[in-house]
């Protein structure tokens, strides 16, 4: 079910199986994400998906032939754009504009799959990195291309990219700005799977269905632990794990999972 008009910057559709699809819907700009209407619409869609407990997984993709071209070069330096004649205002524009996206993505509890249908360039590449899982069409390309236009990764790419592909590969991508194809993205771990273009959304939904088949609260807690574990000590991670486990043990879904396993039947999870 779609909750937005076809002309909206971002389309949001939820299905009865707990999967929501968020589509960047500006094919005329190749789904650039630097303009405020796009940023606000994307943040609103992500917030809606996270607040709705019936949504168990999100697929993020782009309309048209591109996933996202990143920054809209035609408007970045114009009125209302990110760049201002006053550097202090440019800094503020980034903080109150595009940098809200990685913070929101980091705070999400619901898992997000990037279904990369075409080029993901600059901030578009970084948007895929903000997702938890990435599947690429054979037509996808990725480029940390900020250096090519004389700027730095202003949306968190310097933090995100090394954590996904490692420091050396991140340096190669960010310092050359060169694009890599889907096969190379698979080999360096940027994506977990490459599929034919006409199978991309089917494969993304199949992966989402494998996630949504599990208890929803446990899925969300597991995602949070995975996100937080890389930023805290082992002791702190164990403490968070113990607290989350106490909640997991108290759920009806845990009781159902154990009963189903012992009786060798398929479990029915209700999110309780």
C-alpha positions in Angstrom: 0.0 0.0 0.0 1.4 3.4 -1.0 1.0 6.3 1.4 2.2 9.1 -0.9 1.5 10.7 -4.2 3.6 9.6 -7.2 5.1 13.1 -7.5 6.5 13.1 -3.9 10.3 13.2 -3.5 10.1 9.9 -1.6 7.5 7.1 -2.0 6.6 5.0 1.0 4.7 1.7 0.6 4.0 -0.9 3.2 2.9 -4.5 2.6 0.9 -6.8 4.8 4.0 -9.0 5.5 5.7 -6.2 7.5 8.0 -5.0 4.7 8.1 -1.3 3.8 9.7 0.0 0.6 11.1 3.6 0.5 11.8 4.8 -3.0 13.8 8.0 -3.8 11.6 9.5 -6.4 13.5 12.2 -8.3 14.6 10.4 -11.4 15.0 13.8 -13.2 18.0 14.6 -10.8 19.0 10.9 -10.6 17.6 10.9 -7.1 20.0 13.5 -5.7 19.6 13.8 -1.9 21.2 17.1 -1.1 18.1 19.3 -1.5 16.0 20.0 1.6 12.7 18.6 0.3 14.3 15.3 -0.5 16.1 15.2 2.9 12.9 16.1 4.8 10.9 13.5 2.9 13.5 10.7 3.4 13.7 11.5 7.1 9.9 11.4 7.5 9.7 8.0 5.7 12.5 6.6 7.9 10.8 7.9 11.0 7.5 6.4 10.0 9.0 3.0 9.4 10.8 3.0 12.7 7.8 4.1 14.7 5.4 1.6 13.2 6.1 -1.6 15.1 4.3 -3.7 12.5 7.0 -2.8 10.0 9.8 -5.4 10.4 12.2 -4.5 7.6 12.7 -1.6 5.1 13.9 -1.8 1.5 15.5 1.5 0.2 15.8 1.9 -3.5 15.7 4.6 -6.3 13.3 5.4 -9.1 14.6 5.3 -12.6 18.0 4.2 -13.7 20.0 5.5 -10.7 20.0 4.7 -7.0 21.2 8.2 -6.1 23.6 10.7 -7.7 24.3 12.2 -4.3 24.6 16.0 -4.3 22.7 18.1 -6.8 25.5 20.1 -8.3 23.0 22.5 -9.9 21.6 23.6 -6.6 24.3 23.0 -4.0 25.8 26.5 -4.5 22.5 28.4 -5.2 20.0 30.0 -2.9 19.0 27.5 -0.3 21.8 25.1 -1.3 24.4 23.6 1.0 27.3 26.0 0.0 27.2 29.6 1.2 29.6 32.5 0.7 30.0 32.5 4.5 31.9 29.3 5.5 30.2 29.3 9.0 26.8 29.2 7.2 27.9 26.3 5.0 28.9 24.4 8.1 25.5 25.0 9.6 23.8 24.0 6.3 25.5 20.7 6.4 24.7 20.1 10.0 21.0 21.0 9.6 20.7 19.5 6.2 22.3 16.3 4.7 24.1 15.3 8.0 20.7 14.6 9.6 20.4 11.5 7.3 23.3 9.5 8.7 22.3 10.3 12.3 18.7 9.2 11.6 19.9 6.0 9.9 22.2 5.2 12.8 19.3 5.6 15.2 16.9 3.4 13.3 16.0 0.1 15.0 14.3 -1.5 12.0 16.7 -3.1 9.6 17.2 -1.4 6.2 18.2 -3.2 3.0 19.7 -1.0 0.2 18.5 -2.3 -3.2 21.0 -0.5 -5.4 19.4 -0.4 -8.8 22.0 1.8 -10.5 24.8 4.3 -9.9 25.3 5.3 -6.2 27.6 8.3 -6.4 29.1 10.5 -3.7 26.4 11.0 -1.0 24.4 8.3 -2.8 27.2 5.8 -2.2 27.3 6.9 1.4 23.6 6.4 1.7 24.0 2.8 0.8 26.7 2.5 3.5 24.2 3.8 6.1 22.0 0.8 5.4 22.5 -2.5 7.2 22.5 -4.7 4.1 23.2 -4.0 0.5 22.2 -5.9 -2.7 23.3 -4.6 -6.1 21.9 -4.8 -9.5 24.5 -5.8 -12.2 24.1 -2.2 -13.5 25.0 -0.6 -10.1 28.2 1.5 -9.7 29.6 3.0 -6.6 31.9 6.1 -6.3 33.1 8.0 -3.3 33.6 10.8 -5.8 33.7 14.0 -3.7 37.3 14.7 -4.6 36.4 14.8 -8.2 34.4 18.0 -7.6 36.8 19.5 -5.1 35.1 18.7 -1.9 35.4 16.2 0.9 32.8 13.6 2.1 30.6 15.9 4.0 27.9 13.4 5.0 29.9 11.0 7.1 31.5 9.0 4.3 34.9 9.2 6.0 33.4 7.3 9.0 31.2 4.9 7.1 33.3 3.7 4.2 36.3 2.3 6.1 34.0 0.4 8.4 32.5 -1.4 5.4 35.4 -2.0 3.0 38.4 -1.5 5.2 40.8 1.4 5.4 43.0 0.7 2.4 40.1 0.2 0.0 38.3 3.3 1.5 41.4 5.4 0.8 41.6 4.1 -2.8 37.9 5.0 -3.4 38.0 8.3 -1.6 41.3 9.6 -2.8 40.9 8.7 -6.5 37.1 9.2 -6.7 37.0 6.5 -9.2 33.8 4.4 -9.6 33.8 0.6 -9.1 31.3 -1.7 -10.7 29.0 -4.2 -8.9 31.4 -7.1 -9.2 34.2 -5.1 -7.5 31.7 -3.9 -4.9 31.0 -7.6 -4.1 34.6 -8.5 -3.9 35.5 -5.8 -1.4 32.4 -6.4 0.7 30.6 -3.2 -0.1 27.6 -5.4 -1.1 26.7 -8.9 -0.1 25.1 -10.0 -3.4 24.8 -9.0 -7.1 21.7 -9.9 -9.0 20.3 -9.3 -12.5 18.5 -6.0 -12.8 15.1 -7.5 -13.3 15.5 -9.6 -10.2 16.7 -6.9 -7.8 13.5 -6.1 -6.0 12.4 -9.8 -5.8 15.8 -10.7 -4.3 15.5 -7.8 -1.8 12.0 -8.8 -0.8 13.2 -12.4 -0.4 16.0 -11.3 1.9 13.6 -9.0 3.8 11.2 -12.0 4.2 13.9 -14.1 5.7 14.4 -11.3 8.3 10.8 -10.7 9.0 10.3 -14.4 9.6 12.0 -13.9 13.0 10.6 -12.3 16.2 10.4 -8.5 15.4 11.5 -7.2 18.8 14.5 -9.5 18.8 15.5 -8.5 15.3 15.4 -4.8 16.3 17.4 -5.4 19.4 20.0 -7.5 17.5 20.4 -4.8 15.0 21.0 -2.2 17.7 23.6 -4.5 19.4 25.4 -4.9 16.1 25.5 -1.2 15.5 26.6 -0.3 19.0 29.2 -3.2 19.4 31.7 -1.6 17.1 31.8 1.6 19.2 32.1 0.3 22.8 34.3 -2.0 24.8 33.6 -5.8 25.1 32.5 -5.3 28.7 30.0 -2.6 27.7 28.7 -4.7 24.8 28.3 -7.7 27.2 26.3 -5.4 29.6 24.0 -4.2 26.8 23.6 -7.8 25.6 22.6 -9.0 29.1 20.0 -6.2 29.3 18.6 -7.0 25.9 18.6 -10.7 26.6 16.5 -10.1 29.7 13.9 -8.4 27.5 14.1 -11.2 24.9 13.6 -14.0 27.4 10.4 -12.3 28.7 8.7 -12.2 25.2 5.9 -14.5 24.2 7.8 -14.9 20.9 10.7 -16.5 22.7 8.4 -19.0 24.4 6.8 -19.7 21.0 10.1 -20.2 19.3 11.2 -22.8 21.9 7.9 -24.6 21.8 7.9 -24.7 18.0 11.5 -26.1 18.0 10.7 -28.8 20.5 7.6 -29.9 18.7 9.2 -29.5 15.3 6.6 -27.1 13.8 6.8 -23.7 12.2 6.6 -20.9 14.8 4.1 -18.1 14.7 5.5 -14.8 16.0 3.1 -12.1 17.1 5.6 -9.4 18.3 4.7 -10.0 21.9 
